[in-house]
Amino acid sequence: MKKVIIFFVIIIVLFGALAIVNHFSTSQKVEGNPFGKSSLNPATIEQLDDPNYQNIILPEELEASLDSEENMTIYFYQPTCPACVAVSPVIVPMADEMGIDMQLYNLVEFESGWSEYDISSTPTIVHFENGEEVGRVGLLEDEQYEMWFEQIAQAQ
């Protein structure tokens, strides 16, 4: 009976140590993140070092830019959205190659964006001119994204 108790104590200690190491690792990843939050969704944490998810815009930055009547292209996405995960490696470099400064708005971290920008599904890309929405697309084929970005690039 003593062996069973000792075995369970060892298992509990190991799980406790694993939990502490996991928490410490997650805390280090979240520290200094571009979202300015102390706690992030695990899917967001996974994307912190991904080059396709670096041009982040925060809600207050987007609001200030639109109030200043700036032209901008915003990609509303969720790190938990399979379609977003599939399309981001295509559209982020595509926009960059066309000279479009497409900024990314994470709807998992900033849920208010759903209602503030009338987003019904992700991925959604919205183009603003003079602070007003002038175009919006959802999930498309690669060629359709390219045509849409070309229209934006020509208007710049």
Backbone bond lengths (Angstrom), bond angles and torsions (degrees), N, CA, C in turn:
res aa  C-N    CA-C-N  psi(-1)  N-CA   C-N-CA  omega(-1)  CA-C   N-CA-C  phi
1 M - - - 1.449 - - 1.531 111.13 -
2 K 1.357 116.11 -36.88 1.461 119.81 179.46 1.528 110.53 -63.04
3 K 1.331 116.76 -36.98 1.460 120.43 -179.41 1.526 110.81 -63.79
4 V 1.317 117.19 -39.42 1.462 121.77 179.42 1.528 109.87 -65.16
5 I 1.317 117.07 -44.01 1.466 121.00 179.44 1.526 110.08 -63.59
6 I 1.318 117.10 -44.64 1.465 121.04 178.82 1.531 110.04 -62.38
7 F 1.315 116.75 -41.52 1.461 121.60 178.21 1.532 110.56 -59.33
8 F 1.340 117.73 -47.25 1.458 121.74 179.73 1.525 111.67 -65.01
9 V 1.310 117.92 -37.94 1.465 121.15 177.86 1.529 109.74 -63.54
10 I 1.317 117.22 -43.02 1.465 121.10 178.79 1.529 110.40 -62.93
11 I 1.315 116.90 -43.42 1.469 121.30 178.58 1.528 110.27 -61.22
12 I 1.320 117.91 -44.73 1.466 121.82 -179.68 1.525 110.32 -62.95
13 V 1.321 117.34 -42.96 1.464 121.33 178.82 1.531 110.34 -63.16
14 L 1.322 117.18 -42.19 1.465 120.34 179.07 1.532 111.75 -63.15
15 F 1.331 116.66 -44.03 1.461 119.75 178.01 1.526 110.87 -64.12
16 G 1.310 117.51 -39.55 1.462 121.46 176.90 1.519 111.36 -61.49
17 A 1.325 116.67 -45.03 1.465 120.97 178.92 1.527 110.64 -63.43
18 L 1.323 116.78 -40.86 1.458 121.12 178.41 1.529 110.73 -62.71
19 A 1.318 117.15 -42.39 1.465 121.25 178.90 1.525 111.05 -62.78
20 I 1.318 117.54 -41.13 1.465 121.48 179.83 1.526 110.52 -65.52
21 V 1.322 117.00 -44.83 1.468 120.89 179.06 1.526 110.39 -62.93
22 N 1.320 117.16 -42.61 1.462 121.58 179.11 1.529 110.73 -62.49
23 H 1.324 117.00 -44.48 1.463 121.45 179.67 1.529 110.38 -62.83
24 F 1.313 117.20 -43.96 1.463 121.80 -179.99 1.529 110.62 -62.84
25 S 1.317 116.83 -42.72 1.463 121.76 179.80 1.526 110.90 -63.35
26 T 1.324 116.80 -44.92 1.461 121.69 179.09 1.523 110.41 -64.70
27 S 1.316 117.46 -41.23 1.463 121.26 179.75 1.520 110.97 -61.20
28 Q 1.320 117.14 -40.32 1.460 120.33 179.34 1.525 111.13 -66.13
29 K 1.323 117.67 -39.12 1.461 121.06 -179.99 1.526 110.87 -66.36
30 V 1.332 117.25 -38.60 1.456 122.37 -175.92 1.528 111.33 -75.63
31 E 1.309 117.21 -27.28 1.461 121.78 -177.59 1.526 110.50 -59.88
32 G 1.337 115.98 128.03 1.458 120.78 177.92 1.515 114.51 71.91
33 N 1.328 118.24 22.03 1.464 120.90 -178.43 1.530 110.70 -71.48
34 P 1.326 118.02 157.15 1.467 121.07 -176.90 1.527 114.06 -71.94
35 F 1.327 117.30 -7.87 1.458 120.70 -178.40 1.523 112.36 -86.72
36 G 1.324 116.93 -12.25 1.462 120.74 179.02 1.512 113.50 66.88
37 K 1.323 117.35 26.66 1.462 122.05 -179.04 1.523 109.34 -118.92
38 S 1.330 115.30 150.84 1.468 119.12 179.88 1.524 112.06 -86.85
39 S 1.323 116.78 -15.75 1.460 120.75 -179.70 1.528 108.45 -133.70
40 L 1.324 115.74 129.04 1.462 120.74 -179.28 1.520 110.78 -125.35
41 N 1.318 115.80 152.88 1.451 122.21 173.65 1.532 108.41 -61.16
42 P 1.337 118.60 140.44 1.469 120.50 179.96 1.531 113.97 -54.55
43 A 1.321 117.63 -35.20 1.468 120.05 178.96 1.531 110.85 -67.09
44 T 1.320 117.03 -34.90 1.465 120.86 176.04 1.521 110.06 -67.19
45 I 1.323 116.58 -41.74 1.467 121.20 179.27 1.527 110.16 -58.63
46 E 1.334 116.66 -40.82 1.470 120.73 179.79 1.527 112.14 -61.38
47 Q 1.336 117.17 -28.05 1.465 120.69 -176.29 1.529 113.87 -94.20
48 L 1.325 118.25 -1.62 1.466 120.60 -174.88 1.523 113.54 -57.15
49 D 1.322 118.03 -35.31 1.463 121.16 -178.67 1.526 113.57 -98.87
50 D 1.325 117.19 0.71 1.462 121.31 -179.35 1.533 109.22 -75.56
51 P 1.322 118.86 125.23 1.472 120.59 -178.03 1.529 114.11 -61.78
52 N 1.317 117.71 -20.13 1.464 120.28 178.83 1.523 113.10 -77.48
53 Y 1.317 117.47 -8.86 1.466 120.93 -176.07 1.525 111.37 -124.41
54 Q 1.322 117.57 40.48 1.463 120.76 -177.44 1.527 113.60 -102.30
55 N 1.311 118.06 -26.00 1.468 121.11 -175.38 1.533 110.04 -88.92
56 I 1.320 115.14 63.23 1.470 122.62 -174.72 1.526 110.38 -80.64
57 I 1.323 116.01 142.27 1.460 120.92 171.21 1.525 107.69 -120.25
58 L 1.314 115.70 136.82 1.459 121.89 179.04 1.523 109.13 -90.19
59 P 1.339 117.66 155.94 1.469 120.37 -177.96 1.528 113.65 -54.21
60 E 1.331 116.83 -43.66 1.470 118.77 -178.52 1.532 111.63 -68.64
61 E 1.329 117.59 -31.61 1.468 120.82 176.56 1.527 110.67 -68.66
62 L 1.324 116.27 -42.24 1.463 120.43 179.05 1.522 110.33 -64.12
63 E 1.312 116.17 -45.48 1.464 120.16 -179.96 1.535 110.91 -60.73
64 A 1.332 116.62 -44.40 1.470 120.50 179.78 1.527 111.02 -63.98
65 S 1.319 117.52 -40.57 1.467 121.14 179.57 1.521 111.48 -65.52
66 L 1.320 116.56 -40.98 1.463 119.77 178.97 1.523 110.82 -69.59
67 D 1.337 117.18 -37.74 1.466 120.62 176.04 1.525 111.18 -63.35
68 S 1.334 116.25 -29.85 1.469 121.78 178.05 1.528 111.64 -84.63
69 E 1.323 116.03 6.09 1.465 123.77 177.70 1.526 112.91 58.11
70 E 1.321 115.53 42.60 1.461 120.77 178.56 1.525 110.65 -83.09
71 N 1.329 115.02 158.24 1.458 121.40 171.50 1.521 106.95 -90.68
72 M 1.307 117.81 130.98 1.458 121.29 -179.83 1.517 111.57 -155.59
73 T 1.333 113.47 156.32 1.458 121.36 175.54 1.518 106.58 -121.77
74 I 1.333 115.51 122.98 1.462 121.35 -175.39 1.522 109.52 -119.73
75 Y 1.317 114.32 130.15 1.466 122.29 177.21 1.525 107.27 -102.25
76 F 1.330 116.33 108.61 1.461 122.54 176.97 1.526 107.49 -88.34
77 Y 1.322 115.96 120.67 1.461 120.62 -174.74 1.525 110.64 -141.43
78 Q 1.328 114.16 169.07 1.464 122.42 172.30 1.525 107.33 -129.86
79 P 1.320 117.57 132.59 1.463 118.52 177.47 1.526 112.60 -67.98
80 T 1.331 116.91 -13.79 1.463 121.98 179.14 1.527 112.18 -94.65
81 C 1.314 117.41 0.77 1.468 122.85 -176.83 1.528 109.69 -91.41
82 P 1.339 118.44 115.68 1.470 120.46 -179.80 1.533 113.19 -58.37
83 A 1.324 117.13 -37.78 1.466 119.74 179.28 1.530 110.64 -65.76
84 C 1.326 117.08 -39.66 1.472 120.83 178.30 1.521 110.70 -64.70
85 V 1.316 116.06 -43.96 1.469 120.73 179.90 1.528 110.13 -61.86
86 A 1.332 116.86 -35.44 1.468 120.69 -179.67 1.525 112.19 -76.26
87 V 1.320 117.80 -37.94 1.465 120.66 -172.89 1.533 113.03 -88.16
88 S 1.311 118.62 -26.23 1.475 121.02 -177.39 1.526 113.56 -55.96
89 P 1.342 119.44 -44.88 1.467 118.75 179.52 1.530 113.63 -64.97
90 V 1.317 116.94 -12.81 1.465 120.99 178.11 1.529 110.16 -94.49
91 I 1.335 116.79 -52.00 1.467 119.44 -171.04 1.520 114.22 -79.65
92 V 1.321 118.56 -30.94 1.469 119.53 -179.19 1.529 110.35 -65.03
93 P 1.340 119.41 -51.04 1.473 118.32 176.28 1.531 112.66 -65.39
94 M 1.329 116.89 -33.77 1.462 120.69 -179.65 1.530 110.26 -61.88
95 A 1.323 116.56 -48.03 1.467 120.52 179.04 1.525 110.40 -62.16
96 D 1.310 116.21 -42.48 1.467 121.18 -179.92 1.531 111.19 -61.61
97 E 1.326 116.93 -44.37 1.468 121.45 179.65 1.526 111.94 -63.24
98 M 1.339 116.64 -28.00 1.461 120.60 -180.00 1.528 111.85 -90.11
99 G 1.323 116.82 4.03 1.462 120.65 178.29 1.513 114.11 78.81
100 I 1.320 116.96 20.02 1.464 121.65 179.48 1.522 108.48 -97.37
101 D 1.324 116.15 123.45 1.462 121.42 178.57 1.531 108.43 -84.81
102 M 1.316 115.77 78.59 1.462 120.82 -179.30 1.526 108.85 -82.20
103 Q 1.324 115.67 120.25 1.456 120.94 179.86 1.521 109.51 -101.57
104 L 1.331 115.74 149.79 1.458 121.64 -172.93 1.523 111.67 -107.35
105 Y 1.317 115.39 131.99 1.463 123.24 -179.98 1.528 107.47 -115.77
106 N 1.325 116.40 114.19 1.466 122.88 -176.63 1.529 109.75 -84.64
107 L 1.326 116.49 110.20 1.464 121.42 -177.63 1.525 113.73 -78.68
108 V 1.317 118.20 -11.93 1.466 120.35 174.33 1.523 108.93 -77.34
109 E 1.317 116.50 -41.69 1.467 120.96 -179.39 1.521 112.22 -79.89
110 F 1.324 117.27 -29.61 1.465 121.17 -177.98 1.530 108.91 -129.14
111 E 1.323 115.80 78.43 1.466 122.33 -173.89 1.521 113.68 -64.93
112 S 1.319 118.39 -20.42 1.461 120.63 -179.90 1.533 111.58 -62.74
113 G 1.328 116.71 -21.41 1.465 120.79 179.52 1.518 113.66 -61.63
114 W 1.330 116.51 -28.28 1.470 119.67 178.89 1.529 110.60 -55.50
115 S 1.321 116.46 -52.29 1.464 119.85 -176.72 1.527 112.19 -82.82
116 E 1.331 117.41 -37.15 1.468 120.00 -177.81 1.522 112.66 -61.91
117 Y 1.323 116.99 -33.08 1.462 120.62 -176.79 1.527 112.11 -117.42
118 D 1.326 116.10 15.31 1.466 122.95 175.35 1.532 111.89 52.18
119 I 1.326 115.40 50.44 1.462 121.39 179.39 1.524 107.98 -89.86
120 S 1.318 117.21 123.94 1.466 120.47 -179.30 1.524 112.37 -102.87
121 S 1.335 117.02 -21.68 1.463 120.57 178.95 1.528 108.62 -158.96
122 T 1.308 114.49 164.82 1.466 118.99 176.39 1.520 108.44 -123.23
123 P 1.308 117.34 149.73 1.458 128.24 1.97 1.528 111.90 -77.29
124 T 1.330 115.74 147.49 1.459 122.33 173.66 1.522 107.61 -135.85
125 I 1.318 116.16 130.39 1.461 121.25 175.92 1.525 107.09 -115.80
126 V 1.327 115.56 128.71 1.462 121.25 -178.45 1.527 108.55 -121.03
127 H 1.320 115.55 132.93 1.468 120.41 176.01 1.527 108.61 -107.78
128 F 1.327 115.16 130.81 1.461 122.78 179.59 1.526 108.85 -114.85
129 E 1.324 115.90 138.00 1.463 121.68 171.96 1.514 107.32 -127.03
130 N 1.315 115.21 131.26 1.468 121.34 -176.40 1.527 111.20 53.27
131 G 1.318 116.20 36.16 1.459 121.71 176.62 1.516 114.91 79.47
132 E 1.325 117.91 1.59 1.467 121.89 -178.37 1.525 110.26 -115.61
133 E 1.322 115.76 142.40 1.467 119.82 177.74 1.522 110.14 -67.60
134 V 1.343 115.30 130.20 1.467 120.20 177.73 1.523 112.35 -122.16
135 G 1.322 117.20 -11.57 1.457 119.67 179.65 1.511 111.50 -164.53
136 R 1.328 114.21 152.20 1.463 120.25 -177.51 1.520 108.59 -153.82
137 V 1.343 115.20 138.51 1.462 120.24 174.06 1.521 108.89 -136.35
138 G 1.312 114.35 155.24 1.464 121.19 175.91 1.516 109.66 -109.31
139 L 1.306 116.16 -138.92 1.463 121.40 -179.53 1.527 109.19 -74.48
140 L 1.335 115.73 121.90 1.461 122.40 -178.67 1.521 110.05 -131.83
141 E 1.313 115.41 173.37 1.460 121.36 169.96 1.531 107.67 -77.00
142 D 1.320 116.55 156.93 1.466 121.42 -177.30 1.530 112.24 -53.80
143 E 1.328 117.48 -42.89 1.458 121.73 -177.75 1.527 111.15 -64.06
144 Q 1.331 116.50 -35.78 1.462 120.03 179.19 1.529 111.07 -69.20
145 Y 1.335 116.93 -38.43 1.471 119.68 174.58 1.523 109.88 -60.75
146 E 1.325 115.85 -43.05 1.462 120.14 -178.70 1.528 110.83 -60.50
147 M 1.327 117.05 -43.84 1.461 120.72 178.64 1.525 110.62 -64.07
148 W 1.317 117.42 -40.57 1.469 121.46 -179.45 1.531 110.54 -65.46
149 F 1.327 116.32 -44.81 1.464 120.38 178.47 1.531 111.31 -64.71
150 E 1.332 117.30 -35.66 1.467 120.34 178.22 1.523 110.68 -61.61
151 Q 1.329 117.19 -39.76 1.468 120.85 177.33 1.527 110.70 -61.58
152 I 1.327 116.16 -41.86 1.471 120.38 179.49 1.523 110.05 -66.82
153 A 1.324 116.70 -44.40 1.465 121.07 -178.33 1.530 111.19 -62.49
154 Q 1.324 116.86 -38.00 1.463 120.56 179.75 1.525 111.29 -69.26
155 A 1.319 116.74 -31.02 1.466 120.93 -178.63 1.530 112.14 -77.84
156 Q 1.331 117.06 -15.17 1.474 119.58 -177.09 1.497 112.13 -75.50
